[in-house]
Structure formats: structure tokens, C-alpha cells
């Protein structure tokens, strides 16, 4: 299966980020909305027999290059991209991840950027917390211990908001400010469907404070 380790956003956080996207980038719509308008245009184009096929081809090419908004349900933050892994690698990975101990943390998605390679517009924390960076490092180490090759590039935390983005995309009208609270990390599977890709969670690990029970009680911390 094709997998990655990452953080999920709570439903309220996804709604807040999607609300920002709709207001700050009103020109960009979800892919299903674009497909619907394309379908209507193609139906109307069939009335013109001579140029119908040409027009449909042009519209299809145009649609393929249009930026589109990621479905809010798919918002996530990747910690380690694993690619296709075998059953044996999956078992070894779970055993490694079971040993990790990291504290819960919070961050703020308060800046944006565009990566020309994958052509995405993303929201990201301008100042990533140390706990996030440490967790990402640990999950990559766990993947390597399970004989899974992971990218050696530096970790750049982000949440993809728009795909097929280019420099021609208008600058967001204002920057986001979405609070994100991480209390667990997950093993996601990337599943392609006729309606698009989905990222079901296959396994989860809670983040817990690494301190004594006495210290937790003193600070009023409850990891349960």
C-alpha cells in the first residue's frame, strides 16, 4: 500500500483553513465544481456539430491545467512520505512507531507559499515548534529502521491547499491564521478512487507528555 506518516487536522481546523482559502483565493474552486461546469459546457457544445469536438478538446486541455482547491477533508500535514510499502515493512514500521514518545503540541498556520516542483500552494507555520520537528525526525528514523527509504531532504511542515498552482496564481488576499493542535500522529494510506484521492487513517499513536505521574498531576496534565 502507498502510505505516509502525518498529522490530521481536527474538523474545526479544516473548516477554518478552507474558509480562509475561499475568502483569500476566491478565484480557485474545488475540482468537482470545475468538472460540473465543464460538463455543462460540453453539453452545450454538442449543439454545434462542426466545432463541437474541437471545443471540447480545448476545454479539456484548459481544465487539466487549472489550479484547484484540495478537498478540506484531505487536509493533513505529512511527517514522512513512505511510498509503497510491503506487509513486512508495515509490521516493522508499526513496531518502531510503538516505541516513540513525544509530547502534544500546537502550531499556527500563518504563512503561505508555492512550490513550483509539485505545483502546490500551501499553508505553513512561520515558526514550527521544536516538538513538531523532533516528531518528524523520529518518524523518519523509524521508517529507515523498518527498511523503508525516505527522502533525505529537510523537513518543511505544510498543509497543501491548492494543487496545480503556478506563479500565475493570484496572491492570497490575506495570510491565514489557523491554530492547529496535535494530540496524535497517524499512518495514512493514499487511495485513488474515481472521485479522487482519499487518505484514510490506518493506525494512530497518541502523543503523551514524557514526565512522571506526579509531575502531570502537579501541572494538571491529563494524557488519557
N, C-alpha and C positions, 0 to 999 in steps of 0.2 A: 504494500500500500504506500501511497505518497503522503508523507507526513511532515509536520513541523511542530516544534515546541513553542508555546506562546502564552500570552495573556489575553483573556477575554475581557470585554468591557461590559459593565452592567447595563441593563436595558435603558436606564435613565441616562447613562453616559452616551450610549449610542444615539439616543434621541436628541440629546443636546448637540452632539457633533454633527448629526445630519441636519438639524435645524440651522446651525451655523453655515453649513455648506449651501443650503438652499437660499439663505439670505445673502451670503458673501459672494456666491457664484451662481446667480440666478440663470445664467446662460446655459448651464450644464444640467441635463436631466438624466434620469435613470435610463438604462439601456432598454428596458421593456416599454417605456414611454416612447422612445425613439422608434422602436420596432413597430409600435402601433401606428404611428404617423406614417412610417414608410409603407406599411400595408395599405393604408387608406390611399396614399398617393399612387401606389401601384395599381389599385383597383380603378382609380380614376383614369390612369394612363392607358388602360386596356381599351378605352373608347377610341383612342387614336391608333388605328392599326398600323399605319406606316411607320410611326416613330415610337410606338409603344415599347418595343424591345430595346431600342437604343436608350430611351429614357430610363427604363428600369435598370439597365446596366449601369448608367451613370449614377443613379440614386444609390444603388447597392455599393458602388465603389466609394461614394461620398460618405455613406453611413459607416462603412468599415473603418474610416479614418477619423470619425468624430469622437471627441472625448466624451466619456460617460461616467456618471456617478456610481460608485460602488454601493451595493445594497447595504443599508445600515446594519442588517442582521449579520453581515460578513465582517464588520469592523473587528479588528484584532491587532495585537502587537506581536510580531514574530521575535522570538528569542534565539532560536536556532532552526534553520531550514535543513531538513534531513533528506528530502527527495524520497525515492523509492527504497523501502527497507524490507528485509526478509522477516519471516516469522522468528527466526533465531535472533536476529538483530533486535527485533521488537522486545523479545523476552529479556535480552541482556540490557537493553536500554531501561526498561521498567525497573529492573533490579538496581541499576545505577541511580536512577532518579529517586527511588525509595529512600536512599541514604542522604539526600540533600536536606539541609536545614537552613532556611532563610526566613527573615522577618517580613511581615506585611509592610507595605509602603504605599505612599501616594505620590502622584505627579500631576503636572498641569500641562495639557496640550495647548501651547501658547505661541507656536510659530508654525510657519508652513514653508514648503519648498517644492521644487520639481526636480526629479531625476530623469535626465534625458535617455539613459540606457533603457530602463524598463518603462519609461514614459508614464510616470505616475506623479500626481500631486498628493502630498502627504501633510498630515498634521503631526507635530512632534513637540516634545518638551525642550524648551530652550536650555534648561539646566537639569539634565537627567539625574535622579537621585542615585547615590552610591549603591543602595540596595538593589536597584534595577540592574546596574552594570555588573554587580557581583553575581546576581542570579543568572544573567545571560552567560557570563563566563563559566559558571558551574554547569549549566545545561550543555554547553558545547564540549566541555571536558567529559561529561557523562556520555555524550554521543560518541566521542572518539574512543572512550573506553569500551563501548559496545561495538567497535569496529565499523562505525559509520563515519564516512568522510563529510566534514562540514567546511564551509567557507572560512578561510583564514583571514578574511578582511575584518577590519574593526567593526564593532557593533554600533549601529546607528539607529536608535529606537525611533519608531514612527508608526503611524496608522495610515494606510492607504485610503484616500478619499475619492480620488478620480483616476481613472485609467485612460490610456491613450492621450495623455496630456503632453503638450509641447510648449515651447516658448511663446507660441501664438495665443495660448490661453490667457484670457484677461486676468490681471492680478486680483486676488480676493479683495473685496471692498473693505474688509477689516480682518484682523487676526482673531483666531479662536481663543477661547479661554474655558477649557473643559477640564474639570477636575476628574482624575481617574484614580480609583482606589484598587490596589491589587491585594487580594487575600488568598489567591491560589494561582498556580500555573497549570497548563494543560498540554496534553498530546492531542493535536488536531489531525484529522485526515482531510486531504483535499480530494473532493469527489466531483467529477464532472457529470452534469445532467443536461437534458435537452433545454432546461430553463436557465442554465448557467452553473457556475461552480458553487459548491457549498463547503462549509468547513465544520463538520460535526466533531464534537469533542469525544475522544475515545477513552481518555483516562485523565484524572485530575489529582493534584497534590496540593494540600493546604500549606500556606505559608504560616510559620509559627515563630514566635519570639524565642530566641535561644537564651533562656535565663531560668533560674530556679523558680519553683512554685511560690516560694516565699517572696521573691522579688516581683513576680507577676501580681501577687496579691497586694503588695505594697504600692505598686503603680496602678492598680485597678485594671490590669490587662486580662482579658479572657479570650483564649485562642480556640475555645470549643465552639 
